[in-house]
């Protein structure tokens, strides 16, 4: 099997020029997306070059006091990013988002490193950072969609929720339909990804291992593990975020605190 094929700066430039196709389509269809596309392309290159440089340095040190702060910062950024979505928000949403992502991703990541792959030492950057990064990416999507759908369902169905409470329903009974819809929304992207993996799409981790010369069957085993890790973390994170949102918006006296839901524009978030 041939070795890994290194890419030159010319190769990167040719690939980057392909974004001009999208720019041409935007101009032709008057989508007004050219500047956004250009800015997104610049950010992609800058961010990936930066993380590549940082990982190169981190892999060289490979100490727990270097790796742990890095994954903590990654988790914090993921939590903050997940909270910046949707038309409505509430006080404490950022905390709920960070807590749900932190708890689920680190729990699943620990099971992966200590039980499944059994990395020694556990903080080996080559494994800890990429694996947690993939887990965080999927969990972020689930949490953000879950919170967004929860606030959306409660806003649209406020009348029904308050009528249920007035007729004697508990806060759990009044909120459970919205919670179910929110959890479903958060899990749909992961379920869709699992449904077509290996048939329609070849995931990045598997593709990277195959390109690096790894046996396809061994690469598949790693990808199966990763897919189940992503599904577990996304499920736990989404349910946790929806539950925390529920506890924020419903009082122990079984009252829907609708006044806590505010427009993102009005709150300045």
C-alpha positions in Angstrom: 0.0 0.0 0.0 1.4 3.4 -0.9 2.4 5.9 1.8 0.5 9.0 2.8 0.5 11.7 0.0 1.7 15.1 1.3 0.0 18.2 -0.1 1.9 21.2 -1.3 0.9 24.8 -1.1 0.0 24.7 -4.7 -2.4 21.8 -4.0 -4.0 23.9 -1.3 -4.3 26.9 -3.6 -6.1 24.8 -6.3 -8.5 23.4 -3.8 -9.2 26.9 -2.4 -9.8 28.3 -5.9 -12.9 26.0 -6.1 -14.7 28.3 -3.7 -14.8 30.7 -6.7 -17.5 28.4 -8.1 -19.8 29.2 -5.2 -19.0 32.9 -5.6 -19.9 32.8 -9.3 -23.2 31.1 -8.5 -23.9 33.7 -5.8 -23.3 36.5 -8.3 -25.3 34.8 -11.1 -28.3 34.1 -8.9 -28.0 37.4 -7.0 -27.8 35.6 -3.6 -25.5 38.3 -2.2 -23.3 35.7 -0.5 -20.0 36.5 -2.1 -18.6 38.4 0.9 -19.8 35.8 3.3 -18.2 33.0 1.3 -14.9 34.9 1.1 -14.9 35.6 4.8 -15.8 32.0 5.6 -13.0 30.7 3.4 -10.5 33.0 5.0 -11.7 32.0 8.5 -11.5 28.3 7.5 -7.9 28.6 6.4 -6.8 30.8 9.3 -8.5 28.6 12.0 -7.2 25.3 10.6 -3.7 26.6 10.2 -3.8 27.9 13.7 -5.1 24.6 15.2 -2.6 22.7 13.1 0.3 24.8 14.6 -1.1 24.5 18.1 -1.6 20.7 17.9 1.9 20.3 16.6 3.2 22.1 19.6 0.8 20.2 22.0 1.8 16.8 20.6 5.4 17.7 21.2 4.8 18.4 24.9 2.1 15.7 25.5 1.6 16.5 29.2 -1.7 16.4 31.2 -1.3 20.0 32.3 -1.1 21.0 28.6 -3.8 18.7 27.2 -6.4 19.3 30.0 -6.6 23.1 29.6 -6.9 22.7 25.8 -9.9 20.3 26.0 -11.5 22.5 28.7 -11.3 25.6 26.4 -12.7 23.5 23.5 -15.6 22.5 25.7 -16.3 26.0 26.9 -16.3 27.4 23.4 -18.7 24.6 22.3 -21.0 25.4 25.1 -21.0 29.1 24.3 -21.6 28.4 20.6 -24.5 26.1 21.3 -26.3 28.8 23.3 -26.1 31.4 20.6 -28.9 30.0 18.5 -32.7 30.6 18.2 -34.9 33.6 18.4 -35.6 33.4 22.1 -33.4 32.9 25.1 -33.6 33.0 28.9 -31.3 33.9 31.7 -29.0 31.0 32.4 -29.1 29.5 29.0 -25.3 29.7 28.5 -24.8 28.0 31.8 -27.2 25.2 30.9 -25.6 24.8 27.5 -22.1 24.5 28.9 -23.1 22.2 31.7 -25.0 19.8 29.4 -22.2 19.7 26.8 -19.4 19.4 29.4 -21.1 16.6 31.4 -22.1 14.4 28.4 -19.0 14.9 26.3 -16.5 14.3 29.1 -18.3 11.3 30.4 -18.5 9.7 27.0 -14.9 10.8 26.2 -13.7 9.2 29.5 -15.4 5.9 28.7 -13.7 6.0 25.3 -10.2 6.7 26.6 -10.3 4.5 29.7 -12.5 1.6 28.8 -12.7 1.2 25.0 -9.4 2.3 23.5 -7.6 2.2 26.8 -5.1 4.9 26.0 -2.0 5.1 28.3 -1.5 7.7 29.5 -5.1 8.9 29.1 -4.0 12.4 28.2 -2.1 11.3 25.1 -2.9 14.3 22.8 -3.0 12.2 19.6 -6.1 10.5 20.9 -7.7 12.8 23.6 -8.0 16.0 21.6 -9.3 14.6 18.2 -11.8 12.2 19.8 -13.2 14.8 22.2 -13.3 17.3 19.3 -15.5 15.1 17.3 -17.7 14.3 20.3 -18.0 18.1 21.1 -19.0 18.9 17.5 -21.9 16.6 17.4 -23.1 17.3 21.0 -23.0 21.0 20.2 -25.4 20.5 17.4 -27.8 18.4 19.4 -27.8 20.8 22.4 -28.3 23.9 20.3 -31.2 22.3 18.4 -32.8 20.9 21.5 -32.8 24.3 23.4 -34.0 26.1 20.3 -36.9 23.7 19.7 -37.8 23.7 23.4 -38.1 27.5 23.6 -39.9 27.6 20.2 -42.5 24.9 21.2 -43.2 26.6 24.6 -43.6 30.0 22.9 -45.9 28.7 20.2 -47.9 26.6 22.6 -48.0 28.9 25.5 -51.8 29.0 25.6 -52.1 25.2 25.7 -49.4 24.9 28.4 -51.0 27.5 30.6 -54.5 26.0 30.1 -53.1 22.5 31.1 -51.6 24.0 34.3 -54.8 25.8 35.1 -56.8 22.6 34.8 -54.5 20.9 37.4 -51.7 19.4 35.3 -48.3 19.3 36.8 -45.4 21.2 35.2 -44.0 17.9 33.9 -47.3 17.0 32.2 -47.7 20.4 30.7 -44.1 20.5 29.3 -43.6 16.9 28.2 -44.8 17.3 24.6 -42.5 20.3 24.1 -39.6 18.3 25.6 -40.2 15.3 23.4 -40.2 17.5 20.3 -37.0 19.2 21.5 -35.1 15.9 22.1 -36.2 14.6 18.7 -35.0 17.7 17.0 -31.6 17.4 18.7 -31.1 13.8 17.8 -32.3 13.9 14.1 -28.9 15.1 12.6 -27.0 12.2 14.4 -29.7 9.7 13.4 -29.5 10.8 9.8 -25.7 10.6 9.8 -25.9 7.0 11.3 -28.4 6.0 8.6 -26.2 6.8 5.7 -22.7 6.3 7.0 -20.7 3.9 4.9 -23.3 4.0 2.1 -23.7 7.6 1.1 -20.8 9.2 3.1 -17.4 8.1 4.3 -16.7 9.9 7.6 -13.7 12.1 8.0 -11.9 9.9 10.6 -12.3 6.7 8.5 -11.2 8.5 5.4 -8.2 10.0 7.1 -7.0 6.6 8.4 -7.4 5.0 5.0 -5.5 7.8 3.3 -2.7 7.4 5.9 -2.4 3.7 5.0 -4.4 2.1 7.7 -6.3 -1.1 6.9 -9.9 -0.3 5.8 -11.3 -2.9 8.2 -9.4 -1.4 11.2 -10.5 2.1 10.1 -14.1 0.9 10.1 -13.8 -0.4 13.6 -12.6 2.9 14.8 -15.4 4.7 12.9 -18.1 2.4 14.5 -16.8 3.2 17.9 -16.8 6.9 17.1 -20.4 6.9 15.7 -21.7 5.2 18.9 -19.8 7.7 21.0 -21.3 10.6 19.1 -24.8 9.2 19.4 -24.4 8.6 23.1 -23.0 12.0 23.9 -25.5 13.8 21.7 -28.4 12.0 23.3 -27.2 12.7 26.9 -26.3 16.3 26.1 -29.6 17.0 24.4 -31.7 15.5 27.2 -29.7 17.3 29.8 -30.1 20.6 28.0 -33.8 20.2 27.6 -34.2 19.2 31.2 -32.3 22.2 32.4 -34.4 24.5 30.2 -37.5 22.9 31.6 -36.3 23.6 35.2 -35.5 27.2 34.3 -38.9 27.9 32.7 -41.2 26.0 35.1 -41.3 26.9 38.8 -41.7 24.3 41.6 -45.2 25.8 42.1 -46.2 24.4 38.7 -46.2 27.7 36.9 -44.9 28.4 33.4 -42.6 31.4 33.8 -43.1 32.7 30.3 -41.7 36.1 31.2 -38.3 34.5 31.4 -38.3 33.8 27.7 -37.1 37.0 25.9 -36.4 37.8 22.3 -32.7 37.5 21.4 -32.9 41.0 19.8 -34.3 42.6 22.9 -31.9 40.8 25.3 -28.9 41.9 23.2 -27.6 38.3 23.2 
